[in-house]
Structure formats: structure tokens, C-alpha cells
């Protein structure tokens, strides 16, 4: 089991040393091992930077560099990135950032967590979906996902807002996502179509992965 590095770890060491090491010990689905895909991470603020995560033949190589050609890029502030890993911020969504190093923490993270077919299809979309978790420990927390290559726009295409309490209830299965949306407990601003397209791709890929294979 990979161990979460100490709180003082720099972003550069985290991504260039610890992430490949943790990825190398993870069990990958067979379809993921066939991917040849570049993902990206951009952290804004002191100590931040951009990293390219190239996944090919089941191996992950990480190097600093522009993420404009990445199929899928995570955009976040250094403060919120650190908060998710070491300060328990971000609720259920923050947990997903830690799951690569703490498999028992719940959720999933990293390039191998999403079905390969979903990663391939997501790069066909264009836009930025931002997730905001409010009311949790340490204040509001956010992370954004840029779909498809190209420069990141100044403003997100779609913003999804939820309280930390409701995010945890969703994770536990105590709150139905559709009911939460209809009642206003999940708020969506901007282009809802992009969010629906992303969810449809993920659901379709997960259903296909769960279906029994024909002999």
C-alpha cells in the first residue's frame, strides 16, 4: 500500500516522484493498460506549476510542461490541493485526491480510476467543469476539470456547488443526486449540457465495464 507523503512535500516531488511510484503499485484494468493518453495537472499559486502525466502501456511518466494538449486536465489552487491531501478539506471530493495513497479511504483517484473508454471520450468534449464544496473544515474548497486539449479559459463553463455535508451524504448513498439537484441542494451554474455529457460518458463506460463479457 502506498503511503501519503508528509505535509511539507513540494508539488514537484509529489507529482514527479510519489505519484508514479503509487501508480506503479496500483492494480489497473486491462483496458487501461492499452491507453496512450496525456493527462494534465495545473496548480496555481506559490509552489505550483504544470505537469504532464503520460499514460502508455500501463506505465505512467510524469514531467513538468504545458498541459494544453492534454486530454483531461485538473486545475486547482495549491492551497486547495494541499487542503484535500493533508487537511481533510473538500469533503467526499477531497477524499478522492487521497485515495491513490490511501486505498481504504474510499473514492478513487488517478488516471487508472476512470474507465479507459471514458477517458478517450472525454477528450472529445470542450470546456471546464468546476466543483465547489462549501461549509467544510477550512472553508470553501474547489477543483476544476478541463475537458479536451487547448488553453484553459479564464472562467469555468459549468460550476457545480454543494455543501460538504451534502457531499458526504451523496457519497454514503443517503442523498439521491437527482433529488438533491431538484431541491437545490446541488446547484449548477453555466452550461448544464456539458455536465450532462460528461456524466453520460462516465455512466456508459462504467455500465460497459460492469457488464459480463461474452465468451
Buried (B, 14 or more C-beta within 10 A) or exposed (E): EBEBBEEEBEBBEBBBBBBBBBBEEBEBBEBBBEBEBBBBBBBBBEEBBBBBBBBEEBEBEBEEBEBBEBBBBBBBBBBBBBBBBBBBBBBBBBBBBBBBBBBEBEBEBBBBBBBBBBBBBBBEBEBBBBBBBBBBEBEBBBBBBBBBBEEBEEEBBBBBBBBBBBBBBBBEEEBEEEEBBEEEBBBBEBBEEBBEBBEEBBEBBBEEBEEEEEE
